[in-house]
Amino acid sequence: MKVLIVEDDAETAAYVARGLKEQGHGVDVASDGRDGLFLALDQTFDVIVMDRMVPGMDGLSMVKSLRAGGVETPVIFLTALGGVGDRVEGLEAGADDYLVKPFSFSELNARVNALGRRAPLREQANALIRLGGLELNRLQRSARVGDKVLDLKPKEFQLLEYMLLHADRVVTRTMLLEHVWDFHFDPKTTIVETHISRIRAKLEAGGPDSPVIQTVRGAGYMLVAS
């Protein structure tokens, strides 16, 4: 499996990474929440092991951002915050498991393996997103309307995927900048408008069964069935 560790304590991160590697797993480590979020959005992991108290972006905010962005990778919080309220808060934020420090590596490993076995089933269940005649395959990174395959560039695919996950709801320009480009500021460019225009043209070329991107004046965009 491929595991992402988000942990700012260098000793703990090295200990967990070494143990998981000895079990045959591939491991990436981020010591900052924002770096961890970038890696989790940019790459595919089987499991994420995450501390709640990391700089840049705390663990709760990170897992909420992942779920809002459609990333369903199983997450286990590994943290010193062990109260019942803390556990409930973590699980309700979108985590799949919760382990309190100090911890046994054998228990952590068993939980990581259990989440890893669940991941392929979860991926398959969430692989296909449909709206009207549009079908988007998140594993194959492909989209089609009926028999017509849409030629989407990577960012176009991400933008359409995000809008499909929020179909029939207004998606603001800020939301797209944050979740598609990972910009937490306004770059003062027409990057969103340009990509929306390109996707609109490709959806229109797909035929009358394609969904439509509507502009909601003063608010943003909405993807709706035709």
N, C-alpha and C positions, 0 to 999 in steps of 0.2 A: 504494500500500500504506500501511498504518498501522503505524508502527514505534515501539516503546518503547525509549528509551535509559536505562540505569541506570548512571550515572557521576558520581562525586563531584568529579572535577576539572572545574571550571567551564569552563576553556579547551578541554579536549578535548571535553566535552559540546557546547559551542557550535559547535565546528568540525564535529563529526559531524552535528549537527542541521542546520546551515546547508547542508552538502553534500547531505544526504538530501532536504531541502526543495527544493533546486535541481533535484533529479532528479524532483520531482513527488510526493514521499511526504509523508504527514501524520506529524508527529513529536510525541511526548510525551516529557518528560525528568523523571527522578527522580534526586535526588542521594543518596538514602538507600535501603538495601535494603528496609526495611519499607515505605516509600512505594512502591517499585517493585513489591513483591509485591502490595500493595493494588490498584494500578492494573492489574496483570496479571490479578488475579482478578476485578476489577470490570468491566473493559472487554475488548473483543476486539481483539487485535493480530495482524498477519500475521507479524511477526518481532520478537524482543527482542534488542537489543545490550546486553550486560551486562559490566561490569567485575567481577572476582572480589573485589577489595578495596574494598568500600564500607562505610560506617558503618551501624549499625542492624542489618543482617543481611548476612552475606557472600554473595557470588555463588553459592557451592556450596550453601549452605543454602537460598537463594532458589529455585534451579532444582529442588532436591529437593522443596521444599514445593509448587511448581507441579505437578510430575509426580504427587506424592501426591494432590493435589487434582483430578487429571484434566485439567489444562490442558496441551495438547499443542502449544502455540505454539512454532515453531522458535526456538531460542536459539543465539546465537553469543557466545562469550566474547571480549571485547576487553580484554587484560590484559598486564601486564608480566611475569607469571609464565610463563616460556617453556620450562621444562625438560620433558623427555619425561614425567617423572612427573606434572608439573602438567597437561600436556595429557591424559594418560590419566585422571587424577582428574576433570578437568572433563567429559570425554566420558562417563565412567562414571556421573557424577552425573545425567546427563540432557541435557546440551547437545548440539547438533547440529553445531557447528563451533567452531573455536578459532583466533583470530588474535592474534599477539603484537605488543605495542607495542615500538618505534615501528612504524607501519604506513603503508601507502599507502592513501589514501582510495579510489582506483580499485579496489583489490583488495577493500576492505571493501564497497564498493558492489556489486561483482560477486557477492560471497558473499551479501549480503543479498538481492539479486535472485534468486539460485539458491534460497535458502531460501524466499523468497516464492512461487516457482513450485511448490514442493513442498507448501506449506501447504494449498491447496484439496484436494489429493488426500488428505492426511492427515486433514483435517476430514471429508471424505466417508466415509473408512474408519472413523472413530471417531464418526460422527454418531449412529448408532443403537445403543442398548444394550437388550438384551432379557433378561428373566428370567421364566420361565413364560409367562403370557399378557400380561405387561406389556412395552410398547415405549416407550422414551423417546428422543425426537429432540432432540439437543443443539443443533442448528442452529436449528430452529424453536422450541425451548424449549417443547415440548409432550409430553404423555404420554397413553397410551391403553391400555386393556385390551380387546382385541378391537376392537369398533366403538365402545366407550364412551370418550369423551374425559374425562380427569380434570381437574377445575378446580383447578389448583395455583397458589397465590400464589408470587411469586419466591423467597422463602426456602424454601418447601416444595419447590419444584422443585430448588433447590440441594441441599437435604438428601437428597431422594430420589436425585438424581444421584450424590451422594457415596456413599450406601449401595449403590447399584447397582454402582458401580465397585469396591466392596469386598464384593460379595455373598458370602454363606456364610462371612464372617469377622466376628468381633466388632469393633464400632466403639464406642469409648468416648465418654462425654460430653465429655471434654476434646478428643478428635479433632474432634468435631462443632463445638464452640465455636471451635476454631482455624480449621478449614477452611471452615465455612459462615458464621460470623459474624466471623471474624478477631479473636476475643478470645483473648489470650494470658494470660488470668487468669480466675478463676471469678467471674462477675458476681453469684453468689448469687441467681439467679432460676430460675424453672421454664421458661425459654424453650425449652430442648431438649425437655423432657417435653411441653410444650404442643404443639409442632410435630409431635412423634412421634405424639401422640394424634390430631391432625387428619389426618395422612397415613394412619394406620391406618384411620380411618373412611372415607376416600376410597378406599383400596384395597379395603376390604371391600365398599363399594358397587359396585366394579367387577365383582364376581362371583367365583365359585369359582376362576377361573384366575389371580387376582391373587396376587402374592407376599405373604408374611406377615412382619411385623416382630416378631421374638421379643425379649423382654426376657431378657437373660442376667444373672441375679441377681449383683450385686456386680461386674459387669464392664462391661455396656453393652447394645448392641442388635445384632441380626443379621437381615439381610434374606435370606429363603430362599424358594425356590419352594414353592407350596402343595402 
